[in-house]
């Protein structure tokens, strides 16, 4: 079974890192939670990642997940900065 990779991007399209085999849940209508081991853009597993401010929401590519109806989520924010990292976001409508 192939690895599930969820890549996370800045508003400018720069990849900040990725989740490897995360748990992706639809927590409420169009709201997703991504939890798991986060690897930064340099390939390092940081102990902690910084919270992103509301004016700089990330986006995440869910296209490698076969169990999610949406393939991209936006307004993604760090909810838990320590490993396992958790981010939350909404579907792109």
N, C-alpha and C positions, 0 to 999 in steps of 0.2 A: 504494500500500500504506500503510495507516494506521500512525502511530507506535505503538510499544509503550511504554507507561508503566507502571512498577512503583513504586507509592507505598509509603512506609515510615512506620509509625506507632509512637508510644510505647505503653506498656502502657495508658495512659489514653485512647488513641484520637486523640491529637493528631498531625497529619501533620508529620513533620520534614523531608520532602522527597521527591524522586522521582528515579528513574533514567529517562533518556530513551534508548530503543532499546538496552537493555542486552543483554549476553550472559547468558542464564540456562541453567545446566547442572545436571543431576542428577549429582552427583559420586559418590554411593553411595546405597544404599537409603534413600529418604526424606530425603536431605540435598542441599540446593541451594546453589549459588554464584551470586551476581548480581554482575556486573562491568560498569562503564561510567561514563558521565558522570552525576554526581549533582548535582542542583539542589536547593538548600535551600528551605524553606517561603516565603522571601521572594523567590524567583526568581533568586537569585544562585548562581553556580558557585563554591563555596569552593575554595581551594587545598588545604585539609585539613579533614577533619571529625574530631571527637574520638571516641575509642573509648568505647562504652557498657559500663558494668559489668555483670557477670553478673546482678545483682539487678534490672536494668532492660532486659530483652530487648525488642527491637522486633518488630513483625510486618510482613509485606509482602504486598501484594495482587498476585497474579500473574494476575488474571482477564483482562487484555488480551493475555496470551501464549496463542497457540493451540497451542503445542507442549509445554506442561507439563500433566501429568496432574492436578496439584494447583493449586488457585486461591488458596490462602493458605498462607504459611509463617510459623512462629512461632520463638521463640528465635533471633531474627536479631541477629547481632553484627557490628560493623565488623571486618573482617579486614585491610583495607588502607585507611588514612585519606586518602591522597593520591589525586588524580585520575590515572587512572581508579580510582574507589572500588570496593572489593570487600566484599561482605557475605555471610555464610553463615547458613543457617537450616535448619530441618526442617519437613516438612509437618505441617499441623494434622490430628491423628488423632482 
